[in-house]
Amino acid sequence: PAPGALAVDGRELPASGIGRYLRERLAAWCAAPPFERLVLLGDPAAREAWLPERAAPVEVVPHAGGFYGPAAQRSWLRARRHPAVLGAVAAFFPHWDAPLRAMPARSVVTVHDLIPFRVPGAFPAAKRALARPALARVLRTAARVVCVSEASAADVRAWAPRAAARVVAIPNGVSPAFADGPAGPLPPGVAAPFLLCVGNQKPHKNLAAAVAVLARLRASGHPALRLVVAGREFAAGGVRELAQAAGVGDAVVAPGEVDDATLRGLYAACGALLFPSRYEGFGLPVLEAMAAGAPVVASDPPAVAEVAGDAAPLFAPDDVAGMAAACDRLLVDPAARRAAVERGGARAGGFRWEETARRTARVLRQVAASPRP
């Protein structure tokens, strides 16, 4: 371990998405500490609930407040005065909701994607207007910026050219639990055959295309097929409303967010993961499905193409006919399905959270050893 302490913003430790990104790193860092000590900023109760057996001392400093709001910024101004935070030699923020004031000089910030600025309608105009200067300030003050794919890094470099030299791409990994862990029971109302979509129901997830694929397949040889959407529901553009409008309302099941064991079971039982997103910073469900033995049919935004490689057929987000034809083949042709599963398993095996954590730790140690900006 490098001398000194690493401060980590752990507010999202229990959550999905960023929470998984953070938990996987902390698990690796507790097993092989990159620094002598870890200082976790967040809920003290979350440490015992989410951190594994610790090989490095972990001190928790209370830090609260929702994302992208003034409460979190005020909480940071209190937390930063704690001796453990003041004495840290580097700080890691696993999202760009980082301090706007008093950012530690040796900070590494992760920017997962630029959805607020790249996806029309993803956020209200007022929120985008506030987010733009906030992100710009974080990119100016961070010592390094980590992006989760080369595609996301290219977006950030184009959006903030002055930060380009400080941007590094470190791809996500996939948990071994999706390949080897127990498969939980399917949620109520879910039964084969079904296609699976995984992700929060936001506009860029393009669930209208998934519903259209379902309607097309049910009308052409798969009358019992269902669509299962695992992820948090939002008020606007919900999949149930889309399904009702398409005449397949009784064929869509939306169990909401599910735990890892249930998700593993869904991947194992589905006919295919359908991932028609219009924009992603990475596209983790593609890898999780491949690791769990599910074939994948996906859209072709740059980050998804980067992750999927040649292990899944890719289509334009509005190519409903192409996605439906690919799903049909996987449903009716066992040889095609076996080949897709084999390619996917090999592809997923190249993405490991331990390697992601190791590369992130290397960046943090470089920042800690650099002259103070």
TARA-V255680 format. One record per residue. N is the residue number from 1. OMEGA is omega in whole degrees, -180 to 180 (* if undefined). Layout:
n: {N:N}
omega: {OMEGA:OMEGA}
This chain:
n: {1:2:3:4:5:6:7:8:9:10:11:12:13:14:15:16:17:18:19:20:21:22:23:24:25:26:27:28:29:30:31:32:33:34:35:36:37:38:39:40:41:42:43:44:45:46:47:48:49:50:51:52:53:54:55:56:57:58:59:60:61:62:63:64:65:66:67:68:69:70:71:72:73:74:75:76:77:78:79:80:81:82:83:84:85:86:87:88:89:90:91:92:93:94:95:96:97:98:99:100:101:102:103:104:105:106:107:108:109:110:111:112:113:114:115:116:117:118:119:120:121:122:123:124:125:126:127:128:129:130:131:132:133:134:135:136:137:138:139:140:141:142:143:144:145:146:147:148:149:150:151:152:153:154:155:156:157:158:159:160:161:162:163:164:165:166:167:168:169:170:171:172:173:174:175:176:177:178:179:180:181:182:183:184:185:186:187:188:189:190:191:192:193:194:195:196:197:198:199:200:201:202:203:204:205:206:207:208:209:210:211:212:213:214:215:216:217:218:219:220:221:222:223:224:225:226:227:228:229:230:231:232:233:234:235:236:237:238:239:240:241:242:243:244:245:246:247:248:249:250:251:252:253:254:255:256:257:258:259:260:261:262:263:264:265:266:267:268:269:270:271:272:273:274:275:276:277:278:279:280:281:282:283:284:285:286:287:288:289:290:291:292:293:294:295:296:297:298:299:300:301:302:303:304:305:306:307:308:309:310:311:312:313:314:315:316:317:318:319:320:321:322:323:324:325:326:327:328:329:330:331:332:333:334:335:336:337:338:339:340:341:342:343:344:345:346:347:348:349:350:351:352:353:354:355:356:357:358:359:360:361:362:363:364:365:366:367:368:369:370:371:372:373}
omega: {174:179:172:-174:173:176:-177:174:-176:-177:-176:-175:-178:-169:170:176:180:177:178:178:-179:-178:-178:177:-178:177:179:-178:176:178:-180:-170:176:178:-177:-178:173:175:-177:178:-178:-179:-179:-179:-177:-178:-178:-177:-169:-178:178:173:-168:173:179:176:179:175:-179:175:-177:178:-174:178:180:-178:170:-180:-178:-179:179:179:177:178:178:-178:174:-176:-175:-180:179:-178:-179:179:179:-177:-179:-179:177:180:-180:177:-172:-179:-176:169:-177:-178:174:175:176:173:175:-174:-178:-177:172:-176:175:171:-175:-177:177:-178:-179:-174:-177:-175:178:178:-179:179:175:-178:-179:179:178:-179:177:-176:-175:180:179:179:179:180:179:-180:177:-170:-180:178:174:177:178:173:-170:176:175:179:178:178:178:177:-178:179:179:-178:-178:-175:-178:178:-170:-176:-179:-178:178:179:175:-174:176:174:176:-176:176:-180:-179:176:-170:-174:-180:177:180:178:178:179:178:178:-179:177:178:1:176:167:-175:167:-180:178:177:-174:179:-174:-176:178:170:-178:175:177:179:178:179:176:179:-178:-179:-178:178:-180:-174:172:-180:-174:-179:-175:177:174:177:-179:-179:-179:-177:178:175:-174:-173:174:-179:-175:179:178:178:-179:178:-179:-179:179:180:-176:-179:-177:-179:178:-179:-177:-177:178:-180:179:-173:-179:178:179:176:178:178:177:-176:-174:-172:172:177:166:176:-173:-173:-172:177:-178:176:168:179:-177:-174:179:178:180:-180:180:179:179:-177:177:177:172:-174:169:-170:172:-169:171:-170:-178:180:178:179:-178:-174:-176:179:-176:179:173:-177:-177:171:-176:180:-180:-179:-179:-180:179:179:180:179:177:179:-180:180:-179:-173:-174:-178:-180:178:179:-180:-180:179:179:180:178:-179:179:178:180:-178:-180:180:-178:-175:179:179:178:176:180:180:-179:177:178:179:177:180:179:176:179:-180:-177:-177:175:180:-179:*}
